[in-house]
Amino acid sequence: MENSKDVRMSKVIIHVEGGLVQAVYSKEELDVQVYDLDMPDFATKTEIESMKTITAEFESEIKDLQQIY
C-alpha cells in the first residue's frame, strides 16, 4: 500500500475575478462543473423555482464526492 505522502495530488487552479470564474488550469483533463447558487436580491417566482432545481442537482452531484477545499 502506498504511503499517502508518496501520492502526488493533481493541482487545479481556479481563477475568479469580478465574482466570475474566468479560467480553470490543470495539467490533466478534468470534468469541471460550476454551480452558481447566488440568489438575486429580488428574485422572481421563476428564479426561485429554477434555483431549487439547480440546488437539488448540485446536492446530487456532490453526494459521493469529498470536499477538498
C-alpha positions as CSV (number, residue, x, y, z in Angstrom):
1,M,0.0,0.0,0.0
2,E,1.3,3.4,-1.0
3,N,2.0,5.9,1.7
4,S,-0.3,9.0,1.3
5,K,2.8,11.2,1.3
6,D,4.1,9.4,-1.8
7,V,0.9,10.1,-3.8
8,R,1.0,13.3,-5.8
9,M,-2.2,15.1,-6.0
10,S,-3.4,16.8,-9.2
11,K,-3.1,20.6,-9.0
12,V,-6.1,22.6,-10.0
13,I,-6.1,26.4,-10.1
14,I,-9.4,28.3,-10.5
15,H,-9.2,31.9,-11.5
16,V,-12.1,34.0,-10.2
17,E,-12.3,37.7,-11.0
18,G,-15.3,40.0,-10.7
19,G,-17.3,37.3,-9.0
20,L,-17.0,35.1,-12.1
21,V,-14.8,32.0,-12.9
22,Q,-12.5,33.2,-15.6
23,A,-10.5,30.0,-16.1
24,V,-9.6,26.6,-14.7
25,Y,-6.0,25.4,-15.0
26,S,-4.6,21.8,-14.6
27,K,-2.0,19.6,-16.2
28,E,-4.6,17.0,-16.8
29,E,-8.1,16.9,-18.3
30,L,-10.9,17.3,-15.6
31,D,-14.6,17.4,-15.5
32,V,-15.2,20.9,-14.0
33,Q,-18.7,21.9,-13.1
34,V,-19.6,25.3,-11.6
35,Y,-22.8,25.8,-9.7
36,D,-23.7,29.5,-9.0
37,L,-26.1,29.3,-6.1
38,D,-26.3,33.1,-5.6
39,M,-29.9,34.3,-5.5
40,P,-30.8,37.8,-6.8
41,D,-31.9,40.2,-4.0
42,F,-35.4,40.5,-5.5
43,A,-35.9,37.0,-7.1
44,T,-39.0,36.2,-9.1
45,K,-41.0,33.1,-8.5
46,T,-39.5,31.6,-11.7
47,E,-35.9,32.3,-10.4
48,I,-36.7,30.8,-7.0
49,E,-38.1,27.6,-8.7
50,S,-35.0,27.5,-11.0
51,M,-32.7,27.8,-8.0
52,K,-34.4,25.0,-6.2
53,T,-33.8,22.7,-9.3
54,I,-30.1,23.8,-9.6
55,T,-29.6,23.3,-5.8
56,A,-31.1,19.8,-5.9
57,E,-28.8,18.9,-8.9
58,F,-25.8,20.3,-7.1
59,E,-26.6,18.3,-3.9
60,S,-27.0,15.2,-6.0
61,E,-23.7,15.7,-7.8
62,I,-21.6,16.2,-4.6
63,K,-23.2,13.3,-2.7
64,D,-20.3,10.9,-3.3
65,L,-17.5,13.5,-3.5
66,Q,-15.1,14.6,-0.9
67,Q,-14.7,18.4,-0.3
68,I,-11.1,19.2,-0.9
69,Y,-11.0,22.9,-0.1
